[in-house]
Amino acid sequence: MKFVCDDNLGRLARWLRTLGFDTVFHQDFSDTAVLTCALNEQRTILTRDTRLAGKALARELVLLSSSDPLEQLQEVIRQRPIVMRMSDVFTRCPCCNLLVEKIDKQDYVAAIPAYVYQTINHFTRCTACARIFWRGTHVQRMIDCLRTAGITIG
Ligand SMILES: [Zn+2]
């Protein structure tokens, strides 16, 4: 399932991307741009804006009520049959929404903290923003954060 978030849902968009979901979000996206994107790319609109929801009646949309990104994620999960898998976590850049690529750590020695370099072998990189990702302690923190919010990843 692919999503487009309205311009107020940046933190939810980052969570969805981190979990591997293709999620379009732009800070300067107008209602029209959101609707056009949803239609052209067959994306589900996520919004808290009832006015936007009204314009999108005939389209695929989830109207959210919470202002908290994890509660919003729960609302999406309750209303759409999305499946979250550990293997999809960190496959997509949370900033750019692009799929990340595997890299050889030897080629990026200077960009990786020394203790991470020594203990972890699997690294990926976003080709757009050049951020490098690995499954370190922050992954467990993220999973704990989701679990606290009542969300489990299969
Ligand atoms: Zn990126």
Backbone and ligand atoms as CSV (ligand in chain L), in Angstrom:
chain,resi,resn,atom,element,x,y,z
A,1,MET,N,N,0.837,-1.202,0.000
A,1,MET,CA,C,0.000,0.000,0.000
A,1,MET,C,C,0.874,1.254,0.000
A,2,LYS,N,N,0.555,2.187,-0.901
A,2,LYS,CA,C,1.337,3.424,-1.013
A,2,LYS,C,C,0.519,4.591,-0.454
A,3,PHE,N,N,1.210,5.566,0.136
A,3,PHE,CA,C,0.512,6.674,0.780
A,3,PHE,C,C,0.982,8.025,0.262
A,4,VAL,N,N,0.109,9.028,0.428
A,4,VAL,CA,C,0.533,10.419,0.326
A,4,VAL,C,C,-0.013,11.130,1.565
A,5,CYS,N,N,0.899,11.763,2.318
A,5,CYS,CA,C,0.506,12.479,3.540
A,5,CYS,C,C,0.279,13.945,3.209
A,6,ASP,N,N,-0.679,14.578,3.858
A,6,ASP,CA,C,-0.842,16.015,3.649
A,6,ASP,C,C,0.311,16.758,4.334
A,7,ASP,N,N,0.361,18.068,4.150
A,7,ASP,CA,C,1.556,18.820,4.553
A,7,ASP,C,C,1.711,18.971,6.067
A,8,ASN,N,N,0.779,18.438,6.861
A,8,ASN,CA,C,0.906,18.492,8.324
A,8,ASN,C,C,1.393,17.180,8.937
A,9,LEU,N,N,1.624,16.174,8.113
A,9,LEU,CA,C,1.890,14.832,8.642
A,9,LEU,C,C,3.314,14.358,8.371
A,10,GLY,N,N,4.264,15.263,8.506
A,10,GLY,CA,C,5.660,14.923,8.236
A,10,GLY,C,C,6.221,13.838,9.136
A,11,ARG,N,N,5.853,13.879,10.420
A,11,ARG,CA,C,6.404,12.870,11.342
A,11,ARG,C,C,5.800,11.490,11.067
A,12,LEU,N,N,4.520,11.434,10.744
A,12,LEU,CA,C,3.902,10.159,10.352
A,12,LEU,C,C,4.562,9.637,9.075
A,13,ALA,N,N,4.825,10.526,8.123
A,13,ALA,CA,C,5.465,10.115,6.866
A,13,ALA,C,C,6.825,9.463,7.138
A,14,ARG,N,N,7.583,10.024,8.067
A,14,ARG,CA,C,8.894,9.447,8.395
A,14,ARG,C,C,8.751,8.058,9.017
A,15,TRP,N,N,7.761,7.893,9.889
A,15,TRP,CA,C,7.526,6.564,10.470
A,15,TRP,C,C,7.159,5.562,9.381
A,16,LEU,N,N,6.254,5.934,8.495
A,16,LEU,CA,C,5.819,5.010,7.447
A,16,LEU,C,C,6.991,4.625,6.537
A,17,ARG,N,N,7.813,5.607,6.181
A,17,ARG,CA,C,8.982,5.314,5.337
A,17,ARG,C,C,9.955,4.412,6.070
A,18,THR,N,N,10.187,4.688,7.354
A,18,THR,CA,C,11.097,3.862,8.140
A,18,THR,C,C,10.617,2.414,8.167
A,19,LEU,N,N,9.293,2.233,8.196
A,19,LEU,CA,C,8.720,0.881,8.201
A,19,LEU,C,C,8.684,0.279,6.797
A,20,GLY,N,N,9.102,1.039,5.810
A,20,GLY,CA,C,9.233,0.511,4.451
A,20,GLY,C,C,8.123,0.899,3.489
A,21,PHE,N,N,7.175,1.732,3.945
A,21,PHE,CA,C,6.051,2.086,3.065
A,21,PHE,C,C,6.392,3.290,2.186
A,22,ASP,N,N,6.084,3.140,0.906
A,22,ASP,CA,C,6.280,4.211,-0.074
A,22,ASP,C,C,5.311,5.349,0.269
A,23,THR,N,N,5.853,6.465,0.762
A,23,THR,CA,C,5.026,7.543,1.310
A,23,THR,C,C,5.497,8.901,0.794
A,24,VAL,N,N,4.650,9.551,0.000
A,24,VAL,CA,C,4.986,10.885,-0.501
A,24,VAL,C,C,4.589,11.928,0.532
A,25,PHE,N,N,5.501,12.855,0.800
A,25,PHE,CA,C,5.226,13.983,1.691
A,25,PHE,C,C,6.097,15.153,1.260
A,26,HIS,N,N,5.473,16.325,1.106
A,26,HIS,CA,C,6.223,17.555,0.856
A,26,HIS,C,C,5.643,18.643,1.745
A,27,GLN,N,N,6.527,19.427,2.366
A,27,GLN,CA,C,6.053,20.475,3.267
A,27,GLN,C,C,5.207,21.523,2.561
A,28,ASP,N,N,5.436,21.705,1.278
A,28,ASP,CA,C,4.705,22.744,0.554
A,28,ASP,C,C,3.646,22.155,-0.381
A,29,PHE,N,N,3.193,20.924,-0.097
A,29,PHE,CA,C,2.184,20.286,-0.940
A,29,PHE,C,C,0.815,20.948,-0.723
A,30,SER,N,N,0.206,21.442,-1.775
A,30,SER,CA,C,-1.153,21.987,-1.676
A,30,SER,C,C,-2.155,20.836,-1.674
A,31,ASP,N,N,-3.406,21.142,-1.294
A,31,ASP,CA,C,-4.465,20.118,-1.359
A,31,ASP,C,C,-4.554,19.531,-2.764
A,32,THR,N,N,-4.492,20.401,-3.758
A,32,THR,CA,C,-4.593,19.948,-5.150
A,32,THR,C,C,-3.446,18.995,-5.494
A,33,ALA,N,N,-2.250,19.336,-5.026
A,33,ALA,CA,C,-1.093,18.476,-5.311
A,33,ALA,C,C,-1.250,17.116,-4.640
A,34,VAL,N,N,-1.785,17.109,-3.416
A,34,VAL,CA,C,-2.018,15.843,-2.709
A,34,VAL,C,C,-3.024,14.983,-3.482
A,35,LEU,N,N,-4.120,15.617,-3.904
A,35,LEU,CA,C,-5.173,14.891,-4.630
A,35,LEU,C,C,-4.649,14.363,-5.963
A,36,THR,N,N,-3.884,15.185,-6.672
A,36,THR,CA,C,-3.344,14.781,-7.968
A,36,THR,C,C,-2.361,13.627,-7.804
A,37,CYS,N,N,-1.516,13.736,-6.803
A,37,CYS,CA,C,-0.529,12.688,-6.530
A,37,CYS,C,C,-1.236,11.366,-6.219
A,38,ALA,N,N,-2.268,11.440,-5.377
A,38,ALA,CA,C,-3.016,10.228,-4.998
A,38,ALA,C,C,-3.641,9.569,-6.222
A,39,LEU,N,N,-4.212,10.403,-7.076
A,39,LEU,CA,C,-4.898,9.887,-8.265
A,39,LEU,C,C,-3.901,9.294,-9.262
A,40,ASN,N,N,-2.867,10.042,-9.559
A,40,ASN,CA,C,-1.904,9.617,-10.584
A,40,ASN,C,C,-1.096,8.396,-10.160
A,41,GLU,N,N,-0.799,8.304,-8.863
A,41,GLU,CA,C,0.083,7.232,-8.404
A,41,GLU,C,C,-0.659,6.194,-7.566
A,42,GLN,N,N,-1.999,6.282,-7.562
A,42,GLN,CA,C,-2.847,5.341,-6.828
A,42,GLN,C,C,-2.383,5.176,-5.379
A,43,ARG,N,N,-2.309,6.319,-4.694
A,43,ARG,CA,C,-1.899,6.322,-3.298
A,43,ARG,C,C,-3.091,6.606,-2.396
A,44,THR,N,N,-3.032,6.080,-1.177
A,44,THR,CA,C,-4.027,6.380,-0.158
A,44,THR,C,C,-3.656,7.693,0.521
A,45,ILE,N,N,-4.598,8.634,0.554
A,45,ILE,CA,C,-4.350,9.928,1.195
A,45,ILE,C,C,-4.496,9.775,2.707
A,46,LEU,N,N,-3.523,10.324,3.456
A,46,LEU,CA,C,-3.624,10.396,4.911
A,46,LEU,C,C,-3.718,11.872,5.284
A,47,THR,N,N,-4.736,12.235,6.043
A,47,THR,CA,C,-4.926,13.643,6.384
A,47,THR,C,C,-5.727,13.787,7.668
A,48,ARG,N,N,-5.569,14.946,8.338
A,48,ARG,CA,C,-6.430,15.313,9.459
A,48,ARG,C,C,-7.386,16.416,9.043
A,49,ASP,N,N,-7.304,16.825,7.794
A,49,ASP,CA,C,-8.012,17.993,7.292
A,49,ASP,C,C,-9.354,17.559,6.671
A,50,THR,N,N,-10.461,17.876,7.374
A,50,THR,CA,C,-11.780,17.435,6.877
A,50,THR,C,C,-12.124,18.113,5.544
A,51,ARG,N,N,-11.568,19.326,5.341
A,51,ARG,CA,C,-11.841,20.030,4.085
A,51,ARG,C,C,-11.198,19.272,2.916
A,52,LEU,N,N,-9.958,18.843,3.131
A,52,LEU,CA,C,-9.280,18.032,2.108
A,52,LEU,C,C,-10.024,16.706,1.930
A,53,ALA,N,N,-10.451,16.121,3.052
A,53,ALA,CA,C,-11.175,14.850,2.979
A,53,ALA,C,C,-12.455,15.012,2.155
A,54,GLY,N,N,-13.113,16.159,2.305
A,54,GLY,CA,C,-14.330,16.426,1.540
A,54,GLY,C,C,-14.074,16.464,0.047
A,55,LYS,N,N,-12.939,17.052,-0.313
A,55,LYS,CA,C,-12.575,17.131,-1.739
A,55,LYS,C,C,-12.213,15.759,-2.287
A,56,ALA,N,N,-11.838,14.877,-1.396
A,56,ALA,CA,C,-11.299,13.589,-1.830
A,56,ALA,C,C,-12.311,12.460,-1.682
A,57,LEU,N,N,-13.592,12.817,-1.529
A,57,LEU,CA,C,-14.617,11.816,-1.215
A,57,LEU,C,C,-14.539,10.559,-2.063
A,58,ALA,N,N,-14.324,10.735,-3.344
A,58,ALA,CA,C,-14.368,9.578,-4.231
A,58,ALA,C,C,-13.042,8.830,-4.261
A,59,ARG,N,N,-12.081,9.353,-3.526
A,59,ARG,CA,C,-10.756,8.751,-3.609
A,59,ARG,C,C,-10.438,7.974,-2.340
A,60,GLU,N,N,-9.364,7.234,-2.395
A,60,GLU,CA,C,-8.913,6.421,-1.283
A,60,GLU,C,C,-8.280,7.330,-0.221
A,61,LEU,N,N,-8.886,7.340,0.981
A,61,LEU,CA,C,-8.438,8.293,1.999
A,61,LEU,C,C,-8.665,7.753,3.407
A,62,VAL,N,N,-7.728,8.060,4.305
A,62,VAL,CA,C,-7.935,7.778,5.731
A,62,VAL,C,C,-7.900,9.110,6.461
A,63,LEU,N,N,-9.013,9.456,7.118
A,63,LEU,CA,C,-9.103,10.698,7.896
A,63,LEU,C,C,-8.647,10.396,9.326
A,64,LEU,N,N,-7.576,11.077,9.744
A,64,LEU,CA,C,-6.989,10.826,11.053
A,64,LEU,C,C,-7.494,11.854,12.050
A,65,SER,N,N,-7.531,11.481,13.354
A,65,SER,CA,C,-7.981,12.440,14.361
A,65,SER,C,C,-6.880,12.831,15.338
A,66,SER,N,N,-5.907,11.945,15.571
A,66,SER,CA,C,-4.865,12.247,16.546
A,66,SER,C,C,-3.829,13.219,15.982
A,67,SER,N,N,-3.158,13.954,16.894
A,67,SER,CA,C,-2.045,14.805,16.458
A,67,SER,C,C,-0.699,14.143,16.749
A,68,ASP,N,N,-0.735,12.963,17.355
A,68,ASP,CA,C,0.492,12.235,17.698
A,68,ASP,C,C,0.827,11.239,16.580
A,69,PRO,N,N,2.068,11.246,16.083
A,69,PRO,CA,C,2.380,10.405,14.914
A,69,PRO,C,C,2.191,8.905,15.147
A,70,LEU,N,N,2.487,8.418,16.363
A,70,LEU,CA,C,2.304,6.987,16.591
A,70,LEU,C,C,0.829,6.616,16.729
A,71,GLU,N,N,0.048,7.523,17.324
A,71,GLU,CA,C,-1.406,7.281,17.363
A,71,GLU,C,C,-1.994,7.346,15.952
A,72,GLN,N,N,-1.435,8.230,15.130
A,72,GLN,CA,C,-1.880,8.297,13.732
A,72,GLN,C,C,-1.559,6.985,13.008
A,73,LEU,N,N,-0.370,6.450,13.296
A,73,LEU,CA,C,0.014,5.175,12.691
A,73,LEU,C,C,-0.968,4.079,13.111
A,74,GLN,N,N,-1.365,4.099,14.388
A,74,GLN,CA,C,-2.365,3.125,14.858
A,74,GLN,C,C,-3.688,3.290,14.110
A,75,GLU,N,N,-4.072,4.536,13.874
A,75,GLU,CA,C,-5.322,4.779,13.146
A,75,GLU,C,C,-5.262,4.199,11.736
A,76,VAL,N,N,-4.098,4.371,11.089
A,76,VAL,CA,C,-3.931,3.819,9.735
A,76,VAL,C,C,-4.032,2.294,9.781
A,77,ILE,N,N,-3.348,1.699,10.784
A,77,ILE,CA,C,-3.340,0.237,10.916
A,77,ILE,C,C,-4.752,-0.299,11.146
A,78,ARG,N,N,-5.529,0.443,11.949
A,78,ARG,CA,C,-6.905,-0.005,12.234
A,78,ARG,C,C,-7.798,0.058,11.000
A,79,GLN,N,N,-7.506,1.016,10.110
A,79,GLN,CA,C,-8.425,1.256,8.998
A,79,GLN,C,C,-7.993,0.642,7.671
A,80,ARG,N,N,-6.736,0.217,7.580
A,80,ARG,CA,C,-6.260,-0.387,6.344
A,80,ARG,C,C,-5.480,-1.657,6.656
A,81,PRO,N,N,-5.584,-2.671,5.781
A,81,PRO,CA,C,-4.912,-3.949,6.066
A,81,PRO,C,C,-3.426,-3.907,5.728
A,82,ILE,N,N,-2.669,-3.081,6.424
A,82,ILE,CA,C,-1.244,-3.010,6.106
A,82,ILE,C,C,-0.473,-4.041,6.929
A,83,VAL,N,N,0.548,-4.576,6.307
A,83,VAL,CA,C,1.371,-5.590,6.960
A,83,VAL,C,C,2.759,-5.007,7.184
A,84,MET,N,N,3.228,-5.067,8.431
A,84,MET,CA,C,4.557,-4.551,8.746
A,84,MET,C,C,5.500,-5.706,9.000
A,85,ARG,N,N,6.628,-5.700,8.285
A,85,ARG,CA,C,7.605,-6.781,8.449
A,85,ARG,C,C,8.951,-6.204,8.864
A,86,MET,N,N,9.632,-6.936,9.732
A,86,MET,CA,C,10.971,-6.496,10.156
A,86,MET,C,C,11.899,-6.357,8.950
A,87,SER,N,N,11.719,-7.234,7.955
A,87,SER,CA,C,12.616,-7.203,6.788
A,87,SER,C,C,12.437,-5.939,5.956
A,88,ASP,N,N,11.312,-5.228,6.161
A,88,ASP,CA,C,11.071,-3.989,5.407
A,88,ASP,C,C,11.586,-2.737,6.127
A,89,VAL,N,N,11.925,-2.907,7.418
A,89,VAL,CA,C,12.357,-1.747,8.209
A,89,VAL,C,C,13.712,-1.257,7.687
A,90,PHE,N,N,13.818,0.029,7.472
A,90,PHE,CA,C,15.041,0.666,6.972
A,90,PHE,C,C,15.413,0.249,5.557
A,91,THR,N,N,14.426,-0.111,4.753
A,91,THR,CA,C,14.704,-0.364,3.338
A,91,THR,C,C,14.507,0.917,2.525
A,92,ARG,N,N,13.948,1.958,3.180
A,92,ARG,CA,C,13.605,3.193,2.474
A,92,ARG,C,C,14.128,4.380,3.281
A,93,CYS,N,N,14.637,5.384,2.602
A,93,CYS,CA,C,15.169,6.548,3.315
A,93,CYS,C,C,14.009,7.341,3.931
A,94,PRO,N,N,14.059,7.610,5.260
A,94,PRO,CA,C,12.962,8.353,5.894
A,94,PRO,C,C,12.880,9.809,5.435
A,95,CYS,N,N,13.948,10.314,4.865
A,95,CYS,CA,C,13.950,11.721,4.417
A,95,CYS,C,C,13.513,11.854,2.962
A,96,CYS,N,N,13.944,10.909,2.111
A,96,CYS,CA,C,13.739,11.059,0.660
A,96,CYS,C,C,12.678,10.116,0.094
A,97,ASN,N,N,12.312,9.071,0.829
A,97,ASN,CA,C,11.345,8.062,0.370
A,97,ASN,C,C,11.899,7.153,-0.721
A,98,LEU,N,N,13.196,7.200,-0.980
A,98,LEU,CA,C,13.771,6.310,-1.991
A,98,LEU,C,C,14.247,5.026,-1.325
A,99,LEU,N,N,14.216,3.928,-2.096
A,99,LEU,CA,C,14.778,2.686,-1.573
A,99,LEU,C,C,16.284,2.865,-1.407
A,100,VAL,N,N,16.819,2.326,-0.325
A,100,VAL,CA,C,18.259,2.445,-0.089
A,100,VAL,C,C,18.991,1.286,-0.772
A,101,GLU,N,N,20.290,1.465,-0.981
A,101,GLU,CA,C,21.095,0.439,-1.645
A,101,GLU,C,C,22.144,-0.116,-0.686
A,102,LYS,N,N,22.431,-1.408,-0.857
A,102,LYS,CA,C,23.502,-2.014,-0.056
A,102,LYS,C,C,24.838,-1.397,-0.428
A,103,ILE,N,N,25.685,-1.222,0.569
A,103,ILE,CA,C,27.034,-0.730,0.279
A,103,ILE,C,C,28.060,-1.608,0.985
A,104,ASP,N,N,29.301,-1.593,0.486
A,104,ASP,CA,C,30.421,-2.243,1.175
A,104,ASP,C,C,30.995,-1.235,2.157
A,105,LYS,N,N,31.072,-1.636,3.423
A,105,LYS,CA,C,31.499,-0.666,4.432
A,105,LYS,C,C,32.930,-0.192,4.195
A,106,GLN,N,N,33.733,-1.015,3.533
A,106,GLN,CA,C,35.117,-0.612,3.263
A,106,GLN,C,C,35.187,0.686,2.446
A,107,ASP,N,N,34.152,0.910,1.644
A,107,ASP,CA,C,34.150,2.106,0.792
A,107,ASP,C,C,33.731,3.365,1.547
A,108,TYR,N,N,33.248,3.202,2.801
A,108,TYR,CA,C,32.703,4.352,3.535
A,108,TYR,C,C,33.269,4.445,4.953
A,109,VAL,N,N,34.497,4.055,5.107
A,109,VAL,CA,C,35.139,4.018,6.431
A,109,VAL,C,C,34.993,5.360,7.149
A,110,ALA,N,N,35.232,6.439,6.443
A,110,ALA,CA,C,35.238,7.765,7.064
A,110,ALA,C,C,33.838,8.205,7.502
A,111,ALA,N,N,32.812,7.624,6.901
A,111,ALA,CA,C,31.447,8.082,7.167
A,111,ALA,C,C,30.749,7.278,8.262
A,112,ILE,N,N,31.391,6.209,8.740
A,112,ILE,CA,C,30.758,5.314,9.719
A,112,ILE,C,C,31.512,5.412,11.052
A,113,PRO,N,N,30.810,5.607,12.170
A,113,PRO,CA,C,31.496,5.645,13.471
A,113,PRO,C,C,32.307,4.367,13.692
A,114,ALA,N,N,33.479,4.514,14.293
A,114,ALA,CA,C,34.427,3.390,14.405
A,114,ALA,C,C,33.817,2.169,15.089
A,115,TYR,N,N,33.084,2.384,16.198
A,115,TYR,CA,C,32.547,1.219,16.930
A,115,TYR,C,C,31.454,0.514,16.129
A,116,VAL,N,N,30.733,1.284,15.335
A,116,VAL,CA,C,29.705,0.686,14.466
A,116,VAL,C,C,30.385,-0.110,13.356
A,117,TYR,N,N,31.440,0.473,12.795
A,117,TYR,CA,C,32.181,-0.178,11.720
A,117,TYR,C,C,32.697,-1.538,12.166
A,118,GLN,N,N,33.148,-1.600,13.421
A,118,GLN,CA,C,33.742,-2.843,13.932
A,118,GLN,C,C,32.701,-3.922,14.211
A,119,THR,N,N,31.482,-3.510,14.589
A,119,THR,CA,C,30.519,-4.506,15.062
A,119,THR,C,C,29.420,-4.846,14.053
A,120,ILE,N,N,29.259,-4.042,13.038
A,120,ILE,CA,C,28.145,-4.254,12.100
A,120,ILE,C,C,28.690,-4.420,10.683
A,121,ASN,N,N,28.067,-5.351,9.930
A,121,ASN,CA,C,28.569,-5.623,8.583
A,121,ASN,C,C,27.628,-5.180,7.481
A,122,HIS,N,N,26.338,-5.030,7.826
A,122,HIS,CA,C,25.352,-4.718,6.795
A,122,HIS,C,C,25.012,-3.226,6.828
A,123,PHE,N,N,25.343,-2.534,5.754
A,123,PHE,CA,C,25.052,-1.102,5.665
A,123,PHE,C,C,24.315,-0.798,4.370
A,124,THR,N,N,23.465,0.226,4.427
A,124,THR,CA,C,22.804,0.690,3.215
A,124,THR,C,C,22.972,2.205,3.124
A,125,ARG,N,N,22.672,2.730,1.941
A,125,ARG,CA,C,22.877,4.157,1.712
A,125,ARG,C,C,21.787,4.672,0.780
A,126,CYS,N,N,21.341,5.890,1.065
A,126,CYS,CA,C,20.372,6.549,0.182
A,126,CYS,C,C,21.139,7.233,-0.942
A,127,THR,N,N,20.757,6.950,-2.158
A,127,THR,CA,C,21.484,7.518,-3.291
A,127,THR,C,C,21.167,9.001,-3.469
A,128,ALA,N,N,20.070,9.474,-2.886
A,128,ALA,CA,C,19.704,10.884,-3.034
A,128,ALA,C,C,20.416,11.770,-2.009
A,129,CYS,N,N,20.291,11.432,-0.717
A,129,CYS,CA,C,20.848,12.315,0.319
A,129,CYS,C,C,22.156,11.789,0.891
A,130,ALA,N,N,22.567,10.579,0.491
A,130,ALA,CA,C,23.846,9.982,0.889
A,130,ALA,C,C,23.900,9.556,2.362
A,131,ARG,N,N,22.761,9.584,3.070
A,131,ARG,CA,C,22.761,9.082,4.446
A,131,ARG,C,C,23.041,7.578,4.443
A,132,ILE,N,N,23.772,7.133,5.460
A,132,ILE,CA,C,24.093,5.708,5.592
A,132,ILE,C,C,23.302,5.136,6.767
A,133,PHE,N,N,22.764,3.935,6.581
A,133,PHE,CA,C,21.909,3.310,7.596
A,133,PHE,C,C,22.458,1.947,8.001
A,134,TRP,N,N,22.208,1.577,9.251
A,134,TRP,CA,C,22.554,0.241,9.732
A,134,TRP,C,C,21.594,-0.120,10.851
A,135,ARG,N,N,21.529,-1.415,11.126
A,135,ARG,CA,C,20.613,-1.886,12.171
A,135,ARG,C,C,21.361,-1.925,13.485
A,136,GLY,N,N,21.380,-0.819,14.176
A,136,GLY,CA,C,22.065,-0.724,15.459
A,136,GLY,C,C,21.075,-0.589,16.589
A,137,THR,N,N,21.527,0.006,17.691
A,137,THR,CA,C,20.690,0.119,18.880
A,137,THR,C,C,19.440,0.963,18.630
A,138,HIS,N,N,19.520,1.883,17.641
A,138,HIS,CA,C,18.364,2.734,17.371
A,138,HIS,C,C,17.180,1.934,16.828
A,139,VAL,N,N,17.475,0.773,16.212
A,139,VAL,CA,C,16.376,-0.060,15.700
A,139,VAL,C,C,15.563,-0.612,16.864
A,140,GLN,N,N,16.287,-1.112,17.893
A,140,GLN,CA,C,15.579,-1.640,19.054
A,140,GLN,C,C,14.789,-0.536,19.757
A,141,ARG,N,N,15.377,0.666,19.832
A,141,ARG,CA,C,14.662,1.796,20.445
A,141,ARG,C,C,13.374,2.100,19.685
A,142,MET,N,N,13.481,2.032,18.350
A,142,MET,CA,C,12.319,2.308,17.517
A,142,MET,C,C,11.225,1.257,17.740
A,143,ILE,N,N,11.659,-0.021,17.803
A,143,ILE,CA,C,10.694,-1.107,18.008
A,143,ILE,C,C,10.053,-0.991,19.389
A,144,ASP,N,N,10.856,-0.627,20.396
A,144,ASP,CA,C,10.326,-0.434,21.752
A,144,ASP,C,C,9.304,0.697,21.766
A,145,CYS,N,N,9.621,1.749,21.034
A,145,CYS,CA,C,8.742,2.908,20.943
A,145,CYS,C,C,7.397,2.504,20.316
A,146,LEU,N,N,7.454,1.695,19.267
A,146,LEU,CA,C,6.232,1.209,18.618
A,146,LEU,C,C,5.450,0.305,19.563
A,147,ARG,N,N,6.172,-0.575,20.267
A,147,ARG,CA,C,5.512,-1.531,21.165
A,147,ARG,C,C,4.785,-0.792,22.290
A,148,THR,N,N,5.442,0.251,22.816
A,148,THR,CA,C,4.828,1.061,23.861
A,148,THR,C,C,3.517,1.661,23.362
A,149,ALA,N,N,3.492,1.976,22.074
A,149,ALA,CA,C,2.279,2.557,21.477
A,149,ALA,C,C,1.282,1.451,21.072
A,150,GLY,N,N,1.622,0.188,21.369
A,150,GLY,CA,C,0.704,-0.918,21.062
A,150,GLY,C,C,0.818,-1.442,19.648
A,151,ILE,N,N,1.950,-1.146,18.983
A,151,ILE,CA,C,2.122,-1.559,17.589
A,151,ILE,C,C,3.243,-2.597,17.523
A,152,THR,N,N,2.953,-3.784,16.975
A,152,THR,CA,C,3.985,-4.806,16.845
A,152,THR,C,C,4.268,-5.070,15.374
A,153,ILE,N,N,5.539,-5.344,15.096
A,153,ILE,CA,C,5.958,-5.642,13.728
A,153,ILE,C,C,6.109,-7.143,13.607
A,154,GLY,N,N,5.529,-7.727,12.559
A,154,GLY,CA,C,5.570,-9.179,12.358
A,154,GLY,C,C,6.936,-9.673,11.967
L,1,ZN,ZN,ZN,17.698,10.062,1.516
